[in-house]
């Protein structure tokens, strides 16, 4: 499968090891990335599935943003995202399959390295972003790797570019036009996107091991953390196929995370199954695989390849309105939380950060002063009415240093 990648470089000189022990190969995984202008971020590990041999090392290199790497025994429950244990370093430099290891917070340019000594399929995740997950497949020592280092480098960078391209498409949509709705007494409500929306529906092709297209799987994110999965298949007439979602790798190497409804084909060999999954708010990157089986044999698979992107920006970043009009910010992205914060004259960001989670200042602006939305998560909104002309600068208290700032120019009412 395309998602099972080895991203490798030769490690330290063999002179530093015993004469009979070869130097471990170091596999590099990029943690996040950004577009050339830096206004589109990718939230993924590249490659998000890496295949190594026992004794090899994985080095994670932080690209953009704030991320962590948490890994534990097969089936272990890792600390919840955002909790103190998820953000602190834990363990050492060797992972033997029985302990929980954590990088702690990684900033751009920092690295984290683990040596893997026990074969197995190990899931890891970011302690900050709930849908940012990856897998390390550890083979027995000396086993043949599925990809050369050069092939893996090319595949990983291509995977990152797909995520960034999806973000650029969403940005173009955000800039196409500013949406407005009528406000009270002839005023206008202007709608600003806080970050960019991720797709709510995604389709992937089902193919055989020979590459023949035999159907598709459609993922649809719904309300209340639900997801529906529709799988269509062309197979043998009047047959029954089972289906499931694997985590980390296709077929026997992966762990089944969501069983799907069975597919029953008609006289023409065409069948469709529909499954509703509860408590699945996100599709975790490119490490989901849909497997369709006849008995115990996998007859078709699909790698999800869901784009993982975001933007630490307001869209549009500069907006002109008239006195009496309102601005409504809506948080679109599930990767991050943001604020909309207008500082009072002479107020520093450090002083404002004390109120980062608390709404302050009400919803009407009659002149300079402190206004804060509190933390805005996916789907939340914040609205301000600007009664006094002037230029109002605002920022996100979490990401202002990464360029997340905006401006509202309030003109006298015509």
PyMOL commands that set and color helices and strands:
alter all, ss='L'
color gray80, all
select helices_A, chain A and resi 14-16+84-87+149-176+184-186+251-253+349-355+400-402
alter helices_A, ss='H'
color red, helices_A
select strands_A, chain A and resi 8-10+25-34+41-46+49-53+57-62+70-71+89-90+94-95+101-103+111-116+120-125+133-139+180-182+188-194+201-207+213-221+227-234+240-247+255-264+270-277+288-294+297-303+309-310+314-315+318-322+326-331+341-342+364-365+371-372+381-386+390-395+405-411
alter strands_A, ss='S'
color yellow, strands_A
deselect
rebuild
show_as cartoon
